[in-house]
Amino acid sequence: MSTEVDNPFFARLWTAMSGHETEAMRRLRSDNLAGLRGRVLEVGAGTGTNFAHYPPTVTEVVAVEPERRLAAHSRNAAAHAPVPVTVSTESVEQFGAAEPFDAVVCSLVLCSVDDPQAVLRQLFSTLRPGGELRYLEHIAGTGARAVLQRFADATVWPRMLGNCHTHRDTEAAITAAGFRVEDTRREWMFPAWAQLPVAELALGRAVRP
């Protein structure tokens, strides 16, 4: 069942932003996907910017992107990907897997789902035992940045940026869903002094026991 999303403003904005990603961001995408094997579910594929970074040990990628304009860009990217990629316009909340995946990839998406805990429990169920969750996500800051994030989340930021909420404790939610975080690090996408709510990211690997 298709559950397409129609968000033309965000689709145009994200298409422009993803078309001008920095080398640092491309490196983080590559790091997030390094070493993956087998069948992979990618959640919130956007314009397909991850696709070029999948290693040849991946046998199949099923990518879900409910925003129809972004999904069209993803399909174009899939045609040039080094591994087989299928793009679906189902939302992750509606997605059902006929067989378990070896890995799930979340890149800048857990900030935008309505109920991240429910989504993470669902992703947990789609993985085989020992399967991996690879994530590259915004994280809640502290001090002045936390104040800025809470203000942004309560005002225009989610409405302008596809429901993005910057002050979420995503790694705590991952653990609460049953995953075991085995590797994680922090990366600054902008200088630490820059007062931007999305300046810091978490890059990590979690496992379904």
N, C-alpha and C positions, 0 to 999 in steps of 0.2 A: 504494500500500500504506500503510495506517495504521500508525503506530508510536506510538500514544498513550502518554503518561506519566501515571502515577497518583501524585501527590504532594499529598495533601489538606492537609497542614499548611502547606506553602509556598504553595499556591494560596489558602488563606484569608488568610495573612499578606500576600501580595502584593496581593490584591484590596483589603484594608484600606488598605495603604500607597498604592497607586496612586489610590485614591479620595480621598486627602487630600494630593495633591502641592502643593508650594508654587508660587507664581507664578514664582519663579526657575526651577524645573524645567520648568514649562510653556513658559517663554520659550526655554530651551535646546532643548526638543523642536522648537519652531517654527524656531529658528535652524538646527537640524540638517537640516530638510527644505526650507528656503527655496530656491527656484530649481529644484527638481527638475522633470523633464519625462519624459513617455512612460511606459513600463512599469517598475514598481518591485517588487522582491522585498524584503519586510521579514522579518527573521529574529528569531524569539522575540518575537512580538507582545504577549505577556502579556495584559492585559485590553483591549488596543486603544487605549491612551492616546495613541498617535501619530496615530491616524486623523483626528482633527479638525483636525490641523495641516497636512495635505497641501495643497499649492497646486493651483489648478484646472488647471494645465498638466500635471499627472499624469493619464494616461488610464486607468491600471489599477494596482491594488496586489494582489499575491499575498502573503499573510501566512501564515507557518508558525508554529504554536504547538502543540507536542506534548502539553502538559499539558491534559487534556480539560476540566477545570473553567475554566481560564483561556481556553481556546479558545471556550467557550460565552459568556463575557463579551466576547471579541473579536468574535464574530458579532453580538452585540447592538450593539456599538459600530459595526460595519461597516454596519449597517442605517441609521445616522444620519450616516455619513461624507459629506463633500462630494465625494468621488470614488468610483468603483467599487472595492470591496474584496472579495476572496475569501479566506476563512480555511481553511487546511488543518491537520490534526493530524499531518502528517508531521514528522519531525525534519529539521533542516537537513542532517544527514549522509545521510539517505535521499532528500532532495528531488532530483528531476530536472526540468530545464527543457526544454521542447520547442523553444523559441526564446530567443535571448539577451535579457537585460534591459538597460534603459538605466541603471538604478541599483540598488544594494543598500543597504538601511538596517539598521544594527545599533545597537540602543539597550540598553545594560546587559545584553548577552547573551554577548559573547565571553569574559567572566569565568566563564561557567558551562558552556561546552562542554568535553568531555573533552580534545579535541585541537584547540586553536585554530588551529594551523598548518595541519592538514589541512582544517579548515572554511574557512579563508581561501583556500586553494588552490582549493577547490571553488567558493567564491563568485567568485573570479577567473575561473573557467571559465564561469560563468553570465552574465558581462557581455559586451556587445559591446566591441570596441576603442574606447577613449575613454570607456567607461562609468565611472560614479562609485561609490565606496563612501563612504557617509556614516556616521560613527560618533560615538556618544556613550557613552563607556566609562570604567569605573574604571581607574585607572593605578597602577603601583607607585610608592610614595613613597620618600623617602630618610630617613636618620637614624632618629629615634625612631619615626616613622610606619612606616618599613619594618620595623622590629622588631615593631611591633604587628601589621602586616599578615601577616608570616610566622607569628606565633603564632596569629592568628585562622584563617589558612588551614590550619594543621596541627591545629586542634582542632575547635571546634563550628561555626564560621561556615559552611563549605560544606554541612554536614548540615542546618543550620537554614534556610539561604537558597538553596535550589535549586542547590547545587553552585557557588555564587559563590566565586571565588578573587580576592582583592583585590590581591595582589602579582604581577601579570602585566605584562610589558613589551609591552602590546598593540600599540603603534605600531611597535615593532621587528618584531613578528610580521607586521604588515600589509606592511611593506616587504619582509620576507623572502619573502612569498608572491608578490611580483612587482609590487605596487602602487607607485605614485609618490605620496607624500604631498605635496599642493600647498597645503594650508591647515590649520593646527591652532592651537588655543589651549587654555589650562588654565582651569578654572573651579572655584571653591571652593563646595561646597554647604553647608558649615558653616564657622564661623570657623577660621582656620588653626591656632589653638591647641587646637581641640577634638580630643581624642584618639579619633578614629573612623577605622577603616580605609577607609571609603568617602567621606571628606570631599572628595576632589579628583577631578575628571573631566577627560577629554580630549574635546574637540569638534573634529572634523576632516573633511576631504574628501581622498580618495585616488582616483587614476585608474588604470584599466587602460591601459597604453600601447598 
